[in-house]
């Protein structure tokens, strides 16, 4: 099962696009990439997920490279409320044979005025 | 937001006392999870459930037990609390859409302080 690598922190100006990178070079062909975020003192919030095609929803866009070894989460117009820790995640198999998400340390995104 | 509540939201207890945290969902999702979150460690899975009375250990299960007697409730018990179990505990639920897809939705968390 794949693990992920993210920069520990990033800065972004309010109103600009925030591009958060993630490396998952050992991802296998049927593993989805998930993005969550956690605003201070709150529970993690689901943002988006994808397999190999680019995905977009009301919160963000997910760009996955053709070789699937990396992805980028794009917040098109960052606001101060987007300041949070962003997690890029793939599934990890448990002993029971069931697979679940494993959270790393994520990227702390600071959006400034 | 997914219908997930956790109780209590805050608790202070003493070393050696038993503590039970409750997670309640209104979504009728099959899978439920307990995580703990500590500075420098991110989120770590304690136990999870894949159905009523079906549970399994996660990454950091020592000192914890769980029970799920009905779909909507997942209980986490610290039989004899220790200071190392001071943490923020999150419950999550999911309804897998396939072997490789899973979207988890998280509760608001419980802050536990063991003195």
Interface residues (C-beta under 8 A of the other chain):
Chain A: X30 X31 X32 X34 X41 X42 X43 X44 X45 X46 X49 X51 X87 X91 X94 X95 X96 X98 X99 X100 X101 X102 X103 X104 X105 X106
Chain B: X33 X35 X40 X42 X43 X44 X45 X48 X50 X56 X57 X58 X59 X90 X92 X99 X100 X101 X102 X103 X104 X105 X106 X107 X108 X109
